[in-house]
Amino acid sequence: MNLLITLLQDVNIDEKLKEAPDDNYGIGVFIGTMLPFVILVIIAYTIYRYNKNRIQDE
């Protein structure tokens, strides 16, 4: 099952950038690759702050 998902999600970013209609596509690719990491950092920080405040209140 994982092999099937990997094959379906195999994307060549360099090829997409070469076939892009304009330079703005590169900005979108950059944002799209960074966004999941930024969201994970925000979630981790939120959980950290919640637990830190909860321990201090006890």
C-alpha positions in Angstrom: 0.0 0.0 0.0 2.8 2.4 0.9 4.5 1.7 -2.4 1.4 2.6 -4.3 1.1 5.9 -2.4 4.7 6.6 -3.0 4.4 6.0 -6.7 1.3 8.2 -7.0 2.9 11.1 -5.0 6.3 11.0 -6.9 6.6 14.5 -8.2 9.6 16.0 -9.9 9.7 19.6 -8.7 12.6 20.6 -11.1 10.5 19.4 -14.1 7.5 21.3 -12.9 9.5 24.5 -12.5 10.9 24.1 -16.1 7.4 23.7 -17.5 5.9 26.5 -15.4 4.1 29.3 -17.3 5.9 32.1 -15.3 8.2 32.8 -12.4 5.4 33.1 -9.8 5.0 29.3 -10.0 8.4 28.9 -8.2 7.1 31.1 -5.3 4.1 28.8 -5.0 6.2 25.7 -4.9 8.4 27.3 -2.2 5.4 28.2 -0.1 3.9 24.8 -0.7 7.0 23.0 0.5 7.5 25.2 3.6 3.9 25.4 4.7 3.6 21.9 6.2 6.7 22.4 8.3 5.5 25.9 9.5 2.2 24.4 10.5 3.8 21.6 12.4 6.1 24.0 14.3 3.0 26.1 15.3 1.1 23.1 16.5 4.2 21.9 18.5 4.6 25.3 20.1 0.9 25.6 21.0 1.0 22.2 22.7 4.2 23.2 24.5 2.7 26.5 25.8 -0.5 24.7 26.8 1.3 22.1 28.8 3.8 24.6 30.4 0.9 26.8 31.5 -1.1 23.8 32.8 1.9 22.7 34.9 2.4 26.2 36.4 -1.3 26.4 37.4 -1.1 23.1 39.4 
